[in-house]
Amino acid sequence: MHFATLPDGREVAGQDSPPGIAPIIDHDIALLDALAGLLERLWSDGKRLKPRRWSPKFAKHLHDELDLMREAANCSQLLAQLHAFAAAAGARSVLGLVRRP
């Protein structure tokens, strides 16, 4: 999380992802899936608990977190739902400043 002041004086908080992080995360997710497959085959409770069914869910949520456009849209939606509180706190989303890497 990074904090800054816009030219018009508004204070904002921003989030950034490290360059090239997506392939690294994809590799880690593949390792997680392989480990889950081993657990299913080698662990006595593996067939019952089915750890491989969680890998795609984890991957989806992780990729959703890395999508900063989606994060900014979710922030705007949350602020719209909490409008009275947000207005009192002076918080708002600056969606126009969000861009894809």
N, C-alpha and C positions, 0 to 999 in steps of 0.2 A: 504494500500500500504506500502510495506517495501522496504528499500534500503539496498544494501549490496555490498561488493567487493568480487569477485571470487578469488580463489587462483592464477589465472593467471593475476590478477590486473584489470580485467574489472569490471566496475561499472554496477550494474543491479538493476532493480526494480522488486519486486515480489508481488503477491497478494495471500491471503489465505482466506479460509472460516472457520468460527468457527465450531468445531466438533459438529455433531448432528444437524446442522441447517436445513437440508432438511426436516425432519419430522415437525419441527416447521413451516416452510414455507408452507408445504402441509396443515397443520391445518389452518393457516391463509388464504390460498387460498379457503379452504372449507367454512370458515366463510364469506369471501368476496362473494362467489357464493350464499350462503344462503341469505345474505343481498340483493344481486342483485335480487334474486327471490322475496323477500318481496317488494322491490321497484316496480317490475313489477306488482305485484298484488295490492298494496295499493296506489301507486302514480298515479295520473291521467294521466301523460305522460309516465308511465312505459311501457305500451304495445307498444306505438309508438317508444320509445327510446331503448327498449330491452336491459337493462343493463346486463342480463345474457349472452348475446353473447360475451361480452368483457372479462368475467372471464377466459375462456380457452386461449384466446390470451395473457392476462396478465400473466397467469401461464406459458405458453410456453416461453415467453420472459424472465421471471424471472428465470426459470430453465436454459435457455440458458446462462444467466449471471453468474449463479453459476457453470457452466461447465468450469472450468479453462483451460482444454485442448482445448476446442473450443475457449476460449478467447485468448490463446497463438497462436493458428493457425490463428485466425483473425488478431492478431497483426503482425504475419509474413507476411500474405497476404498484409496487409496495407503497411508494410515496403517495400515489393517487388514492390508495385504499386508506391510508392514514393521513389524509389531507389536513385535518384539523391539527393533529399533533405536529405534522411536518411544517405547517405554516407557523405554528407557535415556536418551533425550534429553528426556523429559517432554513430548513433543508430542502434541497431539490436536486433532481438529476439533470446533468448537462449532457443529454444524449447526443447532441450534435457534435460533440468533441470526440466521440468514440469512433475508432476506425479499426479495420482489420489489418493485421500485420502483412 
